[in-house]
Amino acid sequence: MIDNYLLEELVAFAKEGTLAKASKKLGLSQPAITRGTKKIESELGIKIFDRTPNKIALNKTGAYAAERAEYVLKINRNYITEIKNFDNSNKEITMASIAPGPVMLINSLKQKNLKINDTLIKKEDLDKLLLQNQYTCIISNEPIDNPKIKSDYLGMETLTVHLNEFSNLASKPSVTFKELKGLSFLVLSDIGIWKDIIQKEIPEAKFLYQNQLESFNEIKNYSVFPFFTTNISKINQISNKYINRDRTAVKISDPAATQRFYANYLKINKKRLEPVIEEWQDAWEKVD
């Protein structure tokens, strides 16, 4: 088996083009790189360099060998990362979500040995994140279709809009996204998939995004801008405390305003996650 350091030297030479530049990039002496070129040829048992008195270059086989060496190094790095992730996943339960509500709810349970990613993740390659053990559990708005992954239904989150009490829409039992056309909304920036939904579904709307909850509440208190909450966000005592009494909460009737959420995890982690998910589901039933 060829040592990684020889593969690294081969890749560096292929990219830099000369022994001098390769040695500088790797922080090695030029004689060390020269010895490495001879050793890797000896290990392979074939000639991969063309040598002249003043020059050394990769031949066609050498160029292919360098390309494959880079691939092998990448595989090895991924291997190390995946093993470390697996080790960490067995010490604690790491979670990530595509929306803030499920995280808010599980944080209220004060479970031990939970490490929750503060930054919401994108709805892309979620299965890979689980299979590579980057997370023990990922919350999404649909099950992940993979034979190695189990998806447990957690509950529903429903969007409500808070409108100025003098608005014509405020007197209605429910509104549609289209009826909110052209309005300006005060919105927290980090709301995951809900941002995509409101931007897609409400025609010609303007969204005044705020990064900080304090700023959001301050503007909310001194303006008449409509804003959104959900059945889960109401458990946040800080946000709930600052819901203005001059706003009327109106349900949004569109199907997209109600999202079903699932806890997705590798089937081999079922026993570890079952108690957490059951408590999570029980808590969700109280706010559904």
C-alpha positions as CSV (number, residue, x, y, z in Angstrom):
1,M,0.0,0.0,0.0
2,I,1.3,3.4,-0.9
3,D,1.7,5.9,1.9
4,N,-0.5,9.1,1.8
5,Y,2.6,11.3,1.9
6,L,3.8,9.9,-1.5
7,L,0.3,10.5,-3.0
8,E,0.4,14.1,-1.6
9,E,3.8,14.7,-3.2
10,L,2.6,13.3,-6.5
11,V,-0.5,15.5,-6.5
12,A,1.5,18.6,-5.6
13,F,4.0,17.9,-8.4
14,A,1.1,17.4,-10.9
15,K,-0.4,20.7,-9.9
16,E,2.7,22.8,-9.5
17,G,4.7,21.4,-12.5
18,T,8.2,21.5,-11.0
19,L,10.0,19.9,-8.0
20,A,10.9,23.3,-6.7
21,K,7.3,24.5,-6.6
22,A,6.0,21.3,-5.2
23,S,8.6,21.3,-2.4
24,K,7.7,24.9,-1.5
25,K,4.0,24.1,-1.4
26,L,4.5,21.1,0.9
27,G,7.2,22.7,3.0
28,L,9.7,20.0,2.1
29,S,13.2,20.1,0.6
30,Q,13.6,19.4,-3.1
31,P,15.7,16.3,-2.5
32,A,12.9,14.9,-0.4
33,I,10.5,15.3,-3.2
34,T,13.0,13.8,-5.6
35,R,13.3,10.8,-3.4
36,G,9.5,10.6,-3.2
37,T,9.2,10.4,-7.0
38,K,11.6,7.5,-7.2
39,K,9.9,5.7,-4.3
40,I,6.4,5.9,-5.7
41,E,7.6,4.5,-9.0
42,S,9.2,1.7,-7.1
43,E,6.0,1.0,-5.2
44,L,3.9,1.0,-8.4
45,G,6.5,-1.0,-10.3
46,I,6.1,1.2,-13.4
47,K,7.5,4.4,-14.8
48,I,5.3,7.4,-14.3
49,F,8.0,10.2,-14.8
50,D,10.0,11.2,-17.9
51,R,13.4,12.3,-16.7
52,T,16.1,14.4,-18.6
53,P,19.2,15.9,-17.1
54,N,17.4,19.2,-16.5
55,K,13.8,18.3,-16.3
56,I,11.3,15.8,-14.8
57,A,7.7,15.5,-16.0
58,L,4.8,13.2,-15.7
59,N,4.1,10.8,-18.6
60,K,0.6,9.9,-19.6
61,T,0.4,7.1,-17.0
62,G,1.8,9.5,-14.4
63,A,-0.9,12.1,-15.1
64,Y,-3.5,9.4,-14.6
65,A,-1.8,8.3,-11.4
66,A,-1.8,11.8,-10.0
67,E,-5.5,12.2,-10.8
68,R,-6.3,8.9,-9.0
69,A,-4.0,9.9,-6.1
70,E,-6.1,13.0,-5.5
71,Y,-9.2,10.9,-5.5
72,V,-7.8,8.5,-3.0
73,L,-6.7,11.3,-0.7
74,K,-10.2,12.8,-0.8
75,I,-11.7,9.4,0.1
76,N,-9.2,9.0,3.0
77,R,-10.1,12.5,4.3
78,N,-13.8,11.7,4.1
79,Y,-13.2,8.4,5.8
80,I,-11.5,10.1,8.7
81,T,-14.3,12.7,9.0
82,E,-17.0,10.1,8.8
83,I,-15.4,8.0,11.6
84,K,-15.1,11.1,13.8
85,N,-18.7,12.0,13.1
86,F,-19.8,8.5,13.9
87,D,-17.9,8.6,17.2
88,N,-19.4,11.9,18.1
89,S,-22.9,10.7,17.2
90,N,-22.6,7.9,19.7
91,K,-21.6,10.3,22.5
92,E,-24.4,12.8,21.9
93,I,-27.5,13.2,19.8
94,T,-26.8,16.0,17.2
95,M,-29.8,17.6,15.5
96,A,-30.5,20.0,12.7
97,S,-33.7,21.4,11.2
98,I,-35.0,23.2,8.2
99,A,-37.3,25.3,10.3
100,P,-37.1,27.0,13.7
101,G,-40.4,25.7,15.2
102,P,-39.3,22.1,15.8
103,V,-36.1,23.3,17.4
104,M,-37.9,25.7,19.6
105,L,-40.2,22.9,20.8
106,I,-37.5,20.4,21.6
107,N,-35.4,23.0,23.4
108,S,-38.4,23.5,25.7
109,L,-38.1,19.8,26.8
110,K,-34.6,20.4,28.2
111,Q,-33.3,17.0,27.1
112,K,-29.8,16.0,28.1
113,N,-27.1,14.9,25.6
114,L,-28.7,16.9,22.8
115,K,-26.5,19.2,20.6
116,I,-28.7,21.2,18.3
117,N,-27.3,23.2,15.4
118,D,-28.2,26.9,15.9
119,T,-28.2,27.5,12.2
120,L,-31.0,26.2,10.1
121,I,-29.9,23.9,7.3
122,K,-31.0,24.0,3.6
123,K,-33.3,21.3,2.3
124,E,-30.6,19.7,0.2
125,D,-28.9,16.3,0.5
126,L,-30.4,15.7,3.9
127,D,-29.9,11.9,3.4
128,K,-26.2,12.4,2.9
129,L,-25.8,14.4,6.1
130,L,-27.3,11.5,8.0
131,L,-25.4,8.8,6.1
132,Q,-22.2,10.6,6.8
133,N,-23.1,10.9,10.5
134,Q,-22.9,14.7,10.4
135,Y,-26.2,14.7,12.4
136,T,-28.0,12.0,14.3
137,C,-31.4,13.5,13.5
138,I,-32.7,15.9,10.9
139,I,-36.1,17.6,11.0
140,S,-37.7,18.1,7.6
141,N,-41.2,18.8,6.2
142,E,-41.3,15.5,4.4
143,P,-39.9,12.0,5.0
144,I,-36.5,11.1,3.6
145,D,-36.8,8.3,1.1
146,N,-33.8,6.0,1.8
147,P,-33.8,2.4,3.0
148,K,-31.3,3.1,5.8
149,I,-33.3,6.1,7.2
150,K,-36.5,6.1,9.3
151,S,-38.8,9.1,9.3
152,D,-41.2,9.6,12.3
153,Y,-44.0,12.1,12.1
154,L,-43.7,14.8,14.8
155,G,-46.6,17.2,14.1
156,M,-47.9,20.1,12.2
157,E,-47.0,23.8,12.2
158,T,-49.5,26.3,11.0
159,L,-48.8,29.9,9.9
160,T,-50.9,32.7,11.3
161,V,-50.7,36.4,10.2
162,H,-51.2,39.2,12.7
163,L,-52.9,42.1,11.0
164,N,-53.7,45.7,12.2
165,E,-57.0,45.6,13.9
166,F,-58.4,48.2,11.5
167,S,-57.5,46.2,8.4
168,N,-60.4,44.9,6.4
169,L,-58.8,41.5,6.5
170,A,-58.6,41.4,10.3
171,S,-62.3,40.8,10.6
172,K,-62.2,37.6,8.5
173,P,-62.0,34.2,10.1
174,S,-59.2,33.3,7.7
175,V,-57.3,34.7,4.8
176,T,-55.4,33.3,1.8
177,F,-51.9,34.2,0.7
178,K,-53.3,36.0,-2.3
179,E,-55.5,38.2,-0.1
180,L,-52.2,39.4,1.5
181,K,-51.0,40.7,-1.9
182,G,-48.9,43.8,-1.8
183,L,-48.5,44.1,1.9
184,S,-45.3,44.8,3.8
185,F,-44.4,42.3,6.5
186,L,-42.0,42.4,9.4
187,V,-40.2,39.0,9.4
188,L,-37.3,37.4,11.3
189,S,-34.6,36.4,8.9
190,D,-33.8,32.9,10.1
191,I,-37.1,31.1,9.6
192,G,-35.9,28.4,7.2
193,I,-38.5,27.0,4.8
194,W,-41.1,29.5,5.9
195,K,-39.1,32.2,4.1
196,D,-39.4,30.4,0.8
197,I,-43.1,29.8,1.3
198,I,-44.2,33.3,2.0
199,Q,-42.0,34.8,-0.7
200,K,-43.4,32.3,-3.2
201,E,-47.0,32.4,-2.2
202,I,-47.7,36.1,-1.4
203,P,-47.8,38.2,-4.6
204,E,-46.0,41.5,-4.7
205,A,-45.3,41.5,-1.0
206,K,-42.4,43.3,0.7
207,F,-40.5,41.6,3.6
208,L,-38.7,43.7,6.1
209,Y,-36.2,41.1,7.4
210,Q,-34.7,41.5,10.9
211,N,-31.7,39.5,12.1
212,Q,-32.2,40.2,15.8
213,L,-35.3,39.3,17.9
214,E,-34.9,42.5,19.9
215,S,-34.9,44.7,16.8
216,F,-37.9,42.7,15.4
217,N,-39.9,43.3,18.6
218,E,-38.9,47.0,18.8
219,I,-40.1,47.7,15.3
220,K,-43.2,45.6,15.8
221,N,-44.2,47.7,18.9
222,Y,-43.9,51.0,17.1
223,S,-45.4,50.1,13.7
224,V,-48.5,48.6,12.1
225,F,-46.6,46.1,9.9
226,P,-48.2,42.7,9.9
227,F,-46.1,39.7,11.1
228,F,-46.3,36.0,11.3
229,T,-46.4,33.4,14.1
230,T,-47.2,29.7,14.3
231,N,-48.8,27.4,16.7
232,I,-45.3,26.5,17.9
233,S,-43.8,29.9,18.1
234,K,-46.4,30.9,20.7
235,I,-44.5,28.7,23.3
236,N,-41.6,31.2,23.0
237,Q,-42.4,33.4,26.1
238,I,-40.2,36.2,24.9
239,S,-41.9,36.6,21.5
240,N,-45.4,36.0,23.0
241,K,-44.8,38.7,25.6
242,Y,-44.4,41.3,22.8
243,I,-47.4,40.4,20.6
244,N,-49.2,43.7,20.2
245,R,-52.8,43.8,21.3
246,D,-53.6,46.1,18.4
247,R,-53.1,43.2,16.0
248,T,-55.6,40.5,15.2
249,A,-54.4,37.0,14.6
250,V,-55.9,35.5,11.4
251,K,-55.4,32.0,10.2
252,I,-54.0,31.4,6.7
253,S,-56.1,28.8,4.9
254,D,-53.8,27.8,2.1
255,P,-52.4,24.2,2.3
256,A,-48.8,25.6,2.1
257,A,-49.5,27.5,5.4
258,T,-49.6,24.2,7.2
259,Q,-46.4,22.0,7.2
260,R,-46.0,18.5,8.5
261,F,-42.6,17.8,10.1
262,Y,-40.7,14.6,10.5
263,A,-37.7,13.4,12.5
264,N,-35.3,11.6,10.2
265,Y,-32.6,9.3,11.4
266,L,-30.6,6.2,10.6
267,K,-32.4,3.1,11.5
268,I,-29.4,1.9,13.6
269,N,-30.1,4.8,15.9
270,K,-33.7,4.0,16.6
271,K,-33.3,2.8,20.2
272,R,-31.3,5.9,21.1
273,L,-33.8,8.3,19.6
274,E,-37.2,6.7,20.4
275,P,-37.5,8.2,23.9
276,V,-36.6,11.7,22.7
277,I,-39.0,11.5,19.8
278,E,-41.9,10.2,21.9
279,E,-41.5,13.1,24.3
280,W,-41.2,15.5,21.4
281,Q,-44.4,14.1,19.8
282,D,-46.3,14.4,23.2
283,A,-45.2,18.1,23.5
284,W,-46.2,18.7,19.9
285,E,-49.8,17.4,20.4
286,K,-50.3,20.1,23.0
287,V,-49.7,22.9,20.4
288,D,-51.2,21.2,17.3
